[in-house]
Amino acid sequence: MTPEELSLAISACLKDAVAAGEIELSASAVPDEVRVERPKNREHGDWATNIALQLSKQAGTNPREFATILSARLKSIDGVSAVDIAGPGFLNITVDAAAAGALAKAIVEAGREYGTTTTLAGHVVNMEFVSANPTGPLHIGHTRWAALGDAIARVLRASGAEVTAEYYINDAGSQMNVFANSVYSRLHGHPVPDGGYPGQYIADLGHDVLTQHPDIRELTEVAALPVIRAAAYKAQMKDIKDTLADFGVAFDVYFSEQELHDAGAIENAVARLREQGHVFDDGGAVWLRTTDFGDDKDRVMIRANGEPTYFAADAAYYLSKKDRGFTEKIYLLGADHHGYINRLKAIAACAGDDPEANIEVLIGQLVSVNGAKLSKRAGNIIELKDLISWLGKDAVRYSLARFPADSPLTLDPDLLKKHSNENPVFYVQYAHARSRGTARNAVAAGVDRSAFDASLLDHATENELLSYLGSYPSIVAKAAELREPHRVARHLEVIAGAYHRWYDACRVAPQGDEPVTDVNRTRLWLNDATSQVLANGLDLLGVSAPERM
């Protein structure tokens, strides 16, 4: 019996009790699914619910009376062996071995779908993350959001949300001119101008431009710069996309800021927000009155000289997302962007949206890596591609995913390179590899999954392992709800520990001349169920599930 099945069963019991007049509640007050959790003390049962405390006041009774009525009905559910009332009205539920063990077969049959839910069905989400300027390579400052942003998108999709992962290309503005001038200078053998972009990669981009345009040095500076800007920009974006691909991060949309400007979206945004009554003119400039919605000051959209501000582009970009049908917009920003929260929420409010429902801004703290070296190519940064080459995609992604985004983080490369249980990513990946090796050995010994008897999974380590496998879907759903994929990583470590304990206590393949029995066959189902959950969870984190290690 999965937690979801138990949840639905409790809801059905509630509805039956209401229909029978045992509990006085309106039908609409009874939830379709009832939250069940693992009790802190496993001696209190397999699952617990506080539904009696939640609904007793509406029913005009005290929680223990409510729990007593519900308990009587729960005891009649197939697979429930005991129901106890604790404290003011908590219900502790114990399922019998057969009901618990049936989960192993259900997981294997569900395959990659196990752990997916519909809890966020109907949510249409635009998630913007990384969005590094196309003027240089991705570096350690982008690494955390690349890993976490992609993992958040994956858990949201696993919970039924429709998610578009979007990269906003800051390809408009003065930094692009500085970028082009830097490449131009290096092409002609000169140092980059003051304030330009240093690093060997600028010279490398110059070589790329020269390959595509052999006569570029013969053009005047005025004629050459637009060509250099376009070609170097294209080459740098390819480098960014290639690095992201190596990191296992895919974007559905690469959105160009320059295209916003070219399409007149800035002027359109100003006009639309003026119609809403939030735009005013002062001192020759055009302003958005964001202080009406919690911002610390009003924001200039068009300067007195007629030039739009970055804020104007932010407003136009938000309206673009709204126009494209995204009811929820999630922005993942770096530690130095706290000031953006109120202004982005103010834009949402000015656009007629609910800033508490239609926009969410997540701030990630800095990450550092002990012993990391500055890039030889870029000179003053630690490149993401160097981290991948040094520590491996899996180690970096898993390590970043197992901590909340708002906690500062320092990675220990010596730990991440260890092939021991001290290394969390190795610990989880090894559990998966071990389970696949166990399956291969079992099949070689003549064990298959031709039979399954859930009641045979009655060892204490089997009950523990099954309980953690059963909790996996609710962990994924909670990770999606809170945008916290570290919950998945930590739960995988719990499953890995339970699997290793089961492996030490219960054999899947028979020893020596022992015959193959249904115990062996049933345990193979449990072994393969564990493989599946570990693989599914690692995939949500963008980490591989190796067959051998």
N, C-alpha and C positions, 0 to 999 in steps of 0.2 A: 504494500500500500504506500503510494507516494504521498508527500505532504499535501499536494494539490488534491488528490483523491479524498484524503481525510478532510480537507477544508470544505470540499463540496458536500461531503457526507454530513458534516456538522451543520452546514447551512440547510440541508434537506431536513434534518432532524428539527431544527428551529422552525422551519416553515410548517412541518407537520404538527408541532406543538402549538403553534399559533392557530392553525386550522382547527385543531381539536379543542380550542378554548383553554388550554392549560397555561398559556402565556398570553397576556393581553398586549399585543403589538399590532401596528398596522403592517400589512404585507410589504409596503415600501421600506419599512425600517429594518427588514431582515436583509443582510448583505448576501449577495450571490456567492461570495467566497469569504471564509472566515480565516483570519490570520492564525496560523499555528507556528510555534517556535519550539526549539529544543529547551527543556528545562535546564537550569544551571546545574542541578544535581541529577544525574541520570538515574539515580535510584528512585526518583519521583515519577519515572515513566519515560516513554519515548517522545511524547509531544505534549505541549501545554497550550491552552488558549485562555484569554481573559475576556471572552465574549460576554460572559455573565456580568462582569463588572461594567462593560460598555453599555449594555442594553437594559439592565435591571431598573434603572431610574425611569426610563421611558415606559417600562412595563408596570411600574407602580409596585414593585416588590424589592426585597433586599437581594443582594447578589448571591448569597448562599441558597436561598429558596429557588432562585432562578437556576442556579447551577444544579441543584438537586433534581429539578424537573428535566433539565436537558441531559443530565447524567443517565437517567433511567432510559432515555431513548438511545443515547450513544452506545450503551452496553449491548444493544441489539444489533449493532452494525457488524456485518461479517468482517472478521479480521481484527476486531477490537477485543482484547482479552480482559482489560480492566480499565475502569474510570474512577479516579479519586478526586475528591474536592479538597483543596488546600487553601489555607488562609481565609481571606474574606470572600472567596468565590472563584479561585483559579481552578480550572479543570485539567488534571494530569491524566493523559491517555497512554495506555500501553497496548501495542499491537502484538498479535501472536507471531510466532516465528515464521509461519507459512505466509502470512500477510506481508511481513517485512521482507522475506526472501524473494517474494514475487517481483520485487523491484528490480532485481538483477536481470531478469528476463526482459522486463519492460524497457530497461535502459538499452540493452543490446538491440532490441527490435526498433527502438526509436532512433538509434544511431546518432548522427550529427544533429538531429533535431532535439535531442534530450537537453533540457535546460532552457530551451526557447519558450517564451510565453507570449501572451497577448495583452499583458498588463498596460502597455503603452500604445496599443493599437489606436489609430486615429490621430496620433501626434505626428505632425509634419514639421520636421526640424531642419534648419540650416545651421551647420556647425562650422565656424570659421576658426582655423588654427594654423600655426606656423607663420604664414604670411610674411616671410622674410623679404627684405628689399632685394631686388634682382641685381644688386651691385657687387655681390661677393658670394662666397660659398657659405653653405649652412655650417653653423658652428655650435658649440656646446650650449649656447643660450637658446637655441631652437630645439635642442634634443628632447628636453622634457615634454614640451607640448607636442612634438611629433609622435612620441610614444604614447603619452596619455590621451591626446586628442583622438588618435586612431583607436585606442582601446575603448574610450568612451563611446565613440561612434559604433563600435562593434557590439557593446553591451546594450546600447539603445536599440539597435536593429534586432538583437536577440530577444528583446522584450516587446517587439511588435511595432516600434516606431519606424516611420519612413524618414530616413536621414540622408541629407546631402552634405558631404564633406567638401568644404570650399576653401581655396587658397586665394587670398586677396593679394594681387600683385601691385605693389606700390611703384608703378612704372611711370608716374607723372611727377612733375616737380623738379626742383633744382638739383636734387641728388643724381638724377639721370644725366644732367648736363655735366656735372662734376665727374661722373663715371666715364662719359664719352671723352671728356678732356684728358682724363688720366690715361685711357687707352691710346688716345692720339699721341700724347707725349712719349709714351713708351715705344710706340711704333716708330717714332722718329729718333729714338735713342736718347731722349731727354728724361730727366727725373720728373715724377708727377708734380703738378703744381701744388702750392700750399693748400692744405685742406683736401687734397686729392686722395685717392684710394691707393695705399701701398700694397706691396706683395707681388710675388712672382706671377700670381694668377693673372694680374693685369697685363703683364708682358705676354703671357700665354694666350690671352684673349686677342692681343694684337696680332700674334701669329695666325690665329684662326681667321681674323678679319682679312689679313694679307692673303691667305690661301684662297678665300672666296673672292677677294677683290684685288688682284695682283697690281693694279695700277693706282691703288688708294693713296700712295705716297706722292703721286704726281698731281693730285687734286689740291686745290686751295683748302685752307683750314675750314672756311665757311662751307665749301662743297663736301669736304670729307666728313665733318662731324656728324651730320644726320645718317650717313652710311655706316659709320663706325658705331654710333649709338644703337642702330637697329641690329647690326650683325653681332655686336658684343652682347647686347641684351639677350638675343636669341640663344647664343652660346652659353651664357651664364644661366639662363632658365633651364637649358638642357642639363647642365651640371647639377642644378638643384633637383630637378625631377629624377635624374639618375640616382642621386644620393638618397632621395626619399624611397625610390624603388628598392635600393639595396637595404634600406631600413624596414622594408615591408609596409610602407605607408602609401596608400593610394588616395588621390583626390578625385571626386566626381567633377568638380568645376575648378578651373583656374580663371579667376575674374580679374580683368584688367582695369585699374583705376583710370588709365589713359582713355579707355573706351568710354568711361562715364563722361569724361570731359568732351570727347569728340562727339558724343551723341546728344549733347546739350542737357544731360541729366542734372547738372548742377543748377542751371537756370530753371529747369522744370521743378526741381526740389524746392527752390526758393519760392517760386510761384505757388506751389501746392501748400507749403507751410504758411505762406502769407494768407491764402484763402482760409486757412484754419484759424487765423487771427493771432498767430504767434510771432510774426515777423514785423520788425519796425526799423525805421531809418533814423540814424543819428550820426552827426558829424561827417556826413557824406558816405558812411558805411552802412551796410545792411546787417542787421542783427537778428538772432533768434532768442526770444525771451525764455530761456531755459530755467531761470530762477523761479518761475511759476511751478516748476516740477522738481525742486530739490537741488538744482545745481547751485554752486557757490557764486556764480556770476553769469551774466548773459554772454552769449558767444557771437563773435563776428563771423558772418558767412561770406560777405563780399567786402573786401577792403575799400577804402576811399579811392584807391587808384584803379578800382575795377577788378582786381585780382581775387579769385576765390581762395578761401582758406582751406586747410586740411579738414577743418570741422565741417565745412560745406560739403566736401567729398564724403565725409562720414555720414552726413545726413542723406545725401543722394544714394549712397550705398545701402543704407538701411531701408530706404523706400524701395530700392530695387528688390531687396529680399522680400519685402511685403508684397510687392507687385507680382513676384514670381510664386506666390501662394504659400510662403513659409509662415505659418502661424507662430512658430517658436524660433527664435534666433539665439544661438549660443555663441558667445565670443570667448575665446580662450586667449588671455593676454598675459604678458610677462609681469614680473614683480614690480617694475617701475611704471606700471600703467594703472595704479589705483585711482588716479584722478579721472580716468576715462569712465568709471562706473556710472557716476551721477550724470555725466554729460550724455552718455549713450542712452541711459534710461530716460533722460529728458527728451532726447530726440524721439524715442518711441512714444512718449506721452504726447508730444507735439504732433506726431503723425496720427494720433487718434487711437493708439494701441494702449494696452494695459501694461505698464512697465514691470508689474509683478508677475505677469503671466506670459507676455509675448517676447520678453528679452531676458537673457541671463548672461552675466559676465563672470567668468571664472578667472581668478588670478593665481598664477603658479609662481612659487618661490624659486630661487636660484639653485642650480645644481653644479657641483664641482666634482672633479675626479682627482684623487691623490696621484701625483706623479705624472699627470698628463702633460705633454709637451706642446708648445706652440707650433702651429703648422709651418713647415718649411715653405710651403707654397703661398700661404696667406700672410705669414710673418707675425701677426699680432693676435691671432685667435687660435683656439683649439677646434679643429674641423671635425664635423660629425663623421665624415668618411674615414678620418684617422682613428676615431673611437671605434668604429665598426671593425676596421682592420685590426686594431689592437686587442679589443676585448670580445668582439663578436656581436652580431646583431642580437642574438637571443639573450646574452648576459646583460647587455645595456637595456634592452626593452623591458625585460622582466624586472630588473632592479628599479627602473623608473616607475613601473606600474605598481609595485608593491608598497608604495608610500603615498599618502594623500598629497595632492598637488600643492597645498598651502604649507607644507613643512619643508624647511630648508634641507638640502640633502647633499651629502658627500659620499661618493662611491669609492669603495676600496678595491682597486684592481687586483691586488694579491688574493683577496677573498674570491673575487669573481672568476679567477683563473683556476681555483682549486677544484679538484675532482673529489670532493668530500661532502658529507652531510652539512658541513658549515655553510656551504654555498647554496643558497635557497634555490636558484634556478637549476643547479645540478641535482639537488635533492628531488625536485619535482620531475625533471626530465628523466632521471634515473628510475624513478618509480614507474614511469610509463614504459621505458625501455625494458625494465625488469618484467613488467606484466606481459610484454610482447614476447620476451624470451621464454617466460613460463608457458605461454600459449603454444609456442613452437615445440617446446619439450613435451608438453602434454599430448599434442597431436602426434608427435613422433612415437609416443608410448601407446598410441591407440585410443586416446581420449578424444571424444567429439562432443558436440552439443545435441546429440540425438535424444537426450532425455533431460528432464528438469523436474526436480522435486523440491519446491521451496522450503518444505519443512526440514530438509536435511541441512539447511544453513542455520544451525543452532549453536555454533560455537560463539563464545563471548566476543572474539575478535571479528567474527562475521557480523554480529549484531551492531558492533561499533562501526565497522566499515560501511554497512548498509545505511546506517543512520546518517553518515556524512554524505554519502552519495545521494540520499534522498533530500538533503538540505540544499543541494547544489542549485536547483532552479530558483529557489527563493533568494539565494545569495546573489545570483545573476540579476534578478528583478530588483533587488535592493541596490545593487551597484549601479544599475541604470537609473533608478529613481533619484539617487543621491549624486550621480556622476562620479562614482568612486570605484574604479576598477580594481583598486588595491584589495577590495573585499574578495574578489575572485582569486587573486594571487594567494592571499593568506589562507583561503579555504582549500585551495589546491595543496598547500603544504600540509594542512590537517589531513586531507585524504591520503596524501603520500605517506604520512606517518602511520595512519591506520592500515594502509596496504602493507607496509613493511612488517608491521606487527602480525598481520594475518598471514603473510607469506612465511614467517618464521614458525607459526603455530599450526597451519593447515596446509597439507600437501594437495596439489592439484593432480599431478601425475602419480601413479602408484609406484611403490618402491620394489625393486627386485622382481620377484615372480608374482607379486600380488596381482590379483585380477582387477580389471577396470570395472568400477561399480558406478551406480548413479550418484554416489557422493562425489566421485571424481568429475563426472559429467556436469553436475550442478555447480561444483566449484569453478569449473571452466567458465560457466556463464558469469559468475561473480567476478572472476579475474578479467574477463573481457569487458564487463560493465565498467570496471574501474579504468581500464585502458581508454574506453570511450569517453568517460567523464573527464579524465586528465587531458585527453587530446582536445576535447571541446573547449575546456577552460583555457588551455594554452593558446588555442587559436584565437580566443577572444582577446588575449593579450598580445597577439601578433608574434607568438613564440612557437617554434617548431616542437613537434612531439616525436623524438627519434625512436626508431625501431630497435636500434642497438647503440650501446655506449661503451 
